[in-house]
Amino acid sequence: MLPRYFVPSARAPEGEEREDRPDELDDVIASLSVRGNHGVSDVIVGLDVARRIHVVPATARRELSAKAQAQLAFDELTRRRRIVIDADELFLLDVQLVEQPPDVPGIDDPLYLYGTLRGPFPAGLAAGARAFDGQLMTSRGALLDGLRAGVERAFVYTQGGGGARFVHAAVPAEPPEVIASGRGVVLAFPVPPRITLDDDVANEAIVLQLFYDLLRALRTELKDDEPLPVPSRAVFEKELAGEGWVVEGDRATRPEGRGLLRSLFTTAPSMTLPREATLEEYRALAGLTTARIPGWPSPEVAALAARTRHMIGLAPGVAPPGPSGHAIAPPPVADAPVRAPRPVIATPRAEWIQDFLEQRRPTKPAPTKPAPTKPAPTKPASAPTQARPAQPAVTSPAAPPPSWMGDFDDPPARSVQPATPADAPRSDATEKPGNDDWRKDFD
């Protein structure tokens, strides 16, 4: 039976019930033990060349490829820990898209995780498991808490271009009473897309962006004006440059307008660029931010924590580590940016995902034809922008100039087109020929 908070797609048929083979694993992303009424089952979670999740018993370790065996050995020697989950049923979800619905009352807003759900395990090791495409509903706080704990329990690789860790998140998928009975536990794996065979499997870049998007939205609900570091400084500077900002060191300015009067009476917007954060800094920020949610932790998160209190276990023969202590708040950061970078979609959206998005896409009423009136001068249309769900309103860095100053400017141009030269011919239906010679003194 599927978890209650997971809705399968009506467009994508369920996968066949099949038993995974060790030779299908191209990369290992987790190694864990599932403890329940069935006993203890040690399993290995991996991805095939198409980045689909597979689960095999740990006893088939020697049947893995040499690459997968090397990854498994490196992780065991680096972390010297095991992930242990107390549950009778465990489902795995490869997260392809995270949707934050806008205009939802409350602070801990719901989220939609789109991907393919497989399970339940460990029963699926022998009897086979099915795959279901669909959406899993959770909340900002639950996902942030799962990612925060997942940073500690991440699978470790040798350093590559995409990072050195694969982070997962344990999220609740049933009401608290069902989770307390050992069911409704889901491990969500944000899987990076594979473009070439040389792509790294580590998902640090995706998890950094998830942390940033979730923290930014949650801190907006909490009326928190503290600056937030960005996941990638290089990407942030590139997006600012595309919007017309000039980046010099840690400062960015955006010149506006042309002409003598505009340069005398206006000041170009300027801001201090934020610094780049690490997973550990986002993890500490997530713990401090979720603790401010009223009524935290939620009953579902509390029930999940009770079932996963032994999630970080020890490998046989390994001495327990010393106390890790409490999370330390990150050092002060620079001034907050005016505009945040656009969210990065982890993987290309599958066609069936559009069915879910269309259901919640707001519909606009058909425009009514206005009565004929006297034509008025038209303004150039603005460039279209792509809709982004759950994005807080962005405030302009400077107040708009007075309307009378527009008399000394050239007609506005599209941002994607070069500015109109000063000596280019002008067209204005409301002006009379020969009455604009005096303007040339101000150009």
Buried (B, 14 or more C-beta within 10 A) or exposed (E): EBBBBBBBBEBBEBBEEEEBEBEBBBBBBBBBBBBBEEEEBBBBBBBBEEBBBBBBBEEBBEBBBEEBBBBBEBBBEEBEBBBBBBBBBBBBBBBBBBBBEBEBEEBBBBBBBBBBBBBBBBBBBEEEBBBBBBBBBBBBBBBBBBBBBBBBBBBBBEEEEBBBBBBBBBBBBBBBEBBBBBBBBBBBBBBBEBEEEEBBBBBBBBBBBBBBBBBBBBBBBBEBEEBBBBBBBEBBBEBBEEEEBEBEEEEBBBEBBBBEBBEEEBEBBBBBBBBBBBBEBBBBBBBEBBEBBEEBBBBBBBBBBEBBEBBBBBEEEEEEEEEEEEBEEBEEBEEBBBBBBEBBEBBEEBEBBEBBBEEEEEEEEEEEEEEEEEEEEEEEEEEEEEEEBBBEEEEEBBEEBEEEBEEBBBEEEEEEEEEBEEEEEEEEEEEEEEEEEEBEEEE
